[in-house]
Amino acid sequence: DAFIGNDSRGNSCVTMSWKASLSRHLPVIRFFACPESPSSRGVLNWYQKNYHELKALNPTMQLLMRGSENCFPAVTTELDFTTDDLLKFMIQTGKFQDENGTKSEARIEAAKAYLQTDWSLIRRERWSSPGFDPERPFLDEEQPEWRSDSKIAADLALYLSLKDAADEQMSVIK
């Protein structure tokens, strides 16, 4: 990832930089700043100083400046990082450890099982009991005995089995 151009004094240079690979990892970078506030000067100066180089290195990436009165200075982006991604990373890098610092086989096995969860089947089975949603907000407060209802339990047997297994695996992982 090289950028060939001129430095601030007009000298020819080649810049190898993390800036050149941003668009491979981030869809957008948003800068927020108040044009009048001294606390926003750092964000504004950095944006103005680096915008052209970033855009040249990442022509398809959006670099957005949002200026607003009394705005807190910030830089944000969007990440597509899922629970599955995190679990895979933790397995690959040996991050699952017990309290004594040793490798946690139970947590690793739970993570591997969780990664095998068939979420599309769970989503489909969620609606197996007509007119009833087991994930409805406040369901346990409004109908605390819903799992004891024989019709609902029969209709949602597969859903409950899969969902309970995923919840148990996550409790071991945490």
Backbone torsions as a table, in degrees:
resi	resn	phi	psi	omega
1	ASP	NA	91.0	-178.6
2	ALA	-115.9	145.0	174.7
3	PHE	-119.2	120.6	-179.6
4	ILE	-103.7	125.6	-178.6
5	GLY	-173.0	-155.0	-179.0
6	ASN	-115.4	143.4	176.1
7	ASP	-80.9	-173.8	-175.5
8	SER	-64.4	-18.7	178.9
9	ARG	-98.7	5.0	178.6
10	GLY	88.3	3.0	179.8
11	ASN	-79.0	142.4	177.2
12	SER	-68.9	136.9	-179.6
13	CYS	-152.3	161.6	174.4
14	VAL	-119.2	125.3	-178.9
15	THR	-111.8	120.4	172.5
16	MET	-96.5	125.6	-169.3
17	SER	-152.6	152.1	170.4
18	TRP	-62.4	-24.9	-177.9
19	LYS	-62.6	-29.6	-177.0
20	ALA	-71.1	-20.3	-177.2
21	SER	-105.5	6.9	-177.5
22	LEU	-56.9	-45.4	-174.9
23	SER	-67.4	-16.9	175.8
24	ARG	-75.5	-19.1	-174.5
25	HIS	-118.0	-22.9	-176.2
26	LEU	-128.9	134.9	179.1
27	PRO	-79.9	-26.8	-174.3
28	VAL	-159.5	150.4	169.8
29	ILE	-127.3	127.5	179.4
30	ARG	-111.9	131.2	176.9
31	PHE	-110.5	132.6	178.5
32	PHE	-120.1	133.0	-179.6
33	ALA	-159.9	152.9	173.2
34	CYS	-97.9	121.0	-177.6
35	PRO	-61.0	-24.1	-176.1
36	GLU	-94.9	-18.1	-171.2
37	SER	-86.8	132.9	175.7
38	PRO	-62.5	-28.3	-179.2
39	SER	-69.7	-16.9	-180.0
40	SER	-94.4	-5.1	-176.1
41	ARG	-58.1	-38.9	-179.2
42	GLY	-62.1	-45.8	178.8
43	VAL	-64.6	-46.3	-179.5
44	LEU	-62.3	-46.5	-179.9
45	ASN	-62.8	-43.9	180.0
46	TRP	-62.2	-44.7	180.0
47	TYR	-60.6	-49.0	-178.2
48	GLN	-64.9	-37.7	-178.5
49	LYS	-72.1	-34.4	-171.8
50	ASN	-107.6	-8.2	-173.6
51	TYR	-55.8	-52.6	-173.8
52	HIS	-63.8	-40.3	177.7
53	GLU	-66.2	-46.2	178.5
54	LEU	-59.4	-43.4	-178.1
55	LYS	-67.9	-37.9	178.2
56	ALA	-65.5	-38.6	-179.2
57	LEU	-79.8	-24.6	-176.3
58	ASN	-135.2	69.0	-172.2
59	PRO	-63.5	-24.3	-178.2
60	THR	-93.7	-10.1	-178.0
61	MET	-82.8	137.4	177.4
62	GLN	-80.2	130.0	174.3
63	LEU	-119.5	102.6	-171.2
64	LEU	-110.3	130.7	175.1
65	MET	-107.9	124.5	176.9
66	ARG	-113.9	113.1	178.2
67	GLY	-107.1	133.2	-179.1
68	SER	-152.9	148.2	178.3
69	GLU	-61.2	135.2	178.3
70	ASN	58.7	24.3	178.9
71	CYS	-77.6	137.1	176.0
72	PHE	-74.1	129.5	-179.3
73	PRO	-66.4	133.9	-178.9
74	ALA	-160.2	160.3	172.8
75	VAL	-129.8	126.3	-178.8
76	THR	-131.3	166.3	175.3
77	THR	-151.9	-176.7	176.1
78	GLU	-118.1	136.6	178.9
79	LEU	-122.0	138.4	173.8
80	ASP	-102.2	69.8	-175.9
81	PHE	-119.1	111.3	-174.3
82	THR	-98.2	171.3	174.5
83	THR	-58.0	-40.8	178.7
84	ASP	-59.6	-43.4	178.5
85	ASP	-60.2	-44.2	-179.9
86	LEU	-63.3	-44.8	-179.8
87	LEU	-63.6	-43.1	178.1
88	LYS	-60.2	-44.3	178.7
89	PHE	-60.8	-45.3	-177.9
90	MET	-65.9	-35.8	176.4
91	ILE	-66.8	-48.1	-176.5
92	GLN	-64.3	-32.4	-175.8
93	THR	-101.5	6.0	177.3
94	GLY	66.9	34.1	-177.1
95	LYS	-81.4	-13.6	178.8
96	PHE	-79.2	107.7	-179.2
97	GLN	-130.2	151.3	173.8
98	ASP	-79.2	173.7	-178.3
99	GLU	-59.9	-27.7	179.8
100	ASN	-85.7	2.9	176.2
101	GLY	92.5	-2.2	178.9
102	THR	-85.6	159.9	179.4
103	LYS	-61.4	131.1	-177.7
104	SER	-96.1	98.1	-179.9
105	GLU	-63.9	-36.8	-179.4
106	ALA	-63.1	-43.3	-179.9
107	ARG	-69.5	-37.2	178.1
108	ILE	-64.3	-46.6	179.3
109	GLU	-63.6	-40.2	177.7
110	ALA	-63.7	-40.1	178.7
111	ALA	-65.2	-42.3	178.3
112	LYS	-63.3	-41.1	178.1
113	ALA	-65.7	-41.7	179.3
114	TYR	-61.1	-38.9	179.5
115	LEU	-65.8	-20.5	178.6
116	GLN	-88.6	-1.9	-177.8
117	THR	-59.6	133.7	178.2
118	ASP	-90.9	87.1	-175.4
119	TRP	-67.2	-31.6	178.5
120	SER	-67.1	-37.4	176.2
121	LEU	-66.4	-41.2	177.5
122	ILE	-61.6	-44.9	178.7
123	ARG	-61.2	-39.8	-179.7
124	ARG	-69.2	-44.2	-177.7
125	GLU	-71.6	-21.0	178.3
126	ARG	-54.7	-30.8	-175.1
127	TRP	-101.6	20.2	-177.1
128	SER	-73.0	-16.4	177.3
129	SER	-107.3	104.2	-174.4
130	PRO	-52.9	130.6	177.4
131	GLY	77.7	7.3	-177.3
132	PHE	-129.6	132.6	178.2
133	ASP	-119.2	110.4	-178.9
134	PRO	-68.1	-9.5	178.8
135	GLU	-109.0	13.4	179.0
136	ARG	-61.0	135.8	178.3
137	PRO	-58.4	140.9	177.1
138	PHE	65.7	15.1	-179.3
139	LEU	-58.6	-46.1	-177.5
140	ASP	-65.7	-28.6	176.8
141	GLU	-77.2	-39.6	-176.8
142	GLU	-80.7	-36.8	-179.5
143	GLN	-133.5	72.5	-174.4
144	PRO	-62.3	-22.3	-177.4
145	GLU	-101.4	18.8	-174.5
146	TRP	-60.0	-31.5	179.6
147	ARG	-69.9	-19.4	179.4
148	SER	-84.3	-13.3	178.8
149	ASP	-68.1	118.6	-173.4
150	SER	-61.7	-38.6	-179.9
151	LYS	-67.1	-48.1	179.8
152	ILE	-63.4	-43.7	-179.8
153	ALA	-61.5	-39.8	178.9
154	ALA	-69.1	-45.6	-179.4
155	ASP	-61.7	-38.3	-173.0
156	LEU	-103.5	18.1	-175.7
157	ALA	-55.4	-49.1	-179.3
158	LEU	-66.6	-45.3	178.3
159	TYR	-56.2	-51.2	-177.7
160	LEU	-61.8	-39.1	178.3
161	SER	-62.8	-48.8	-179.1
162	LEU	-66.6	-44.5	-177.6
163	LYS	-67.6	-43.0	178.4
164	ASP	-63.1	-38.7	178.0
165	ALA	-63.6	-45.3	178.9
166	ALA	-63.2	-41.6	178.5
167	ASP	-64.3	-40.1	178.7
168	GLU	-65.2	-44.2	178.7
169	GLN	-59.8	-42.9	-179.8
170	MET	-65.8	-35.0	178.3
171	SER	-66.9	-33.5	176.3
172	VAL	-70.7	-40.6	-178.7
173	ILE	-62.0	-42.6	-176.9
174	LYS	-71.5	NA	NA
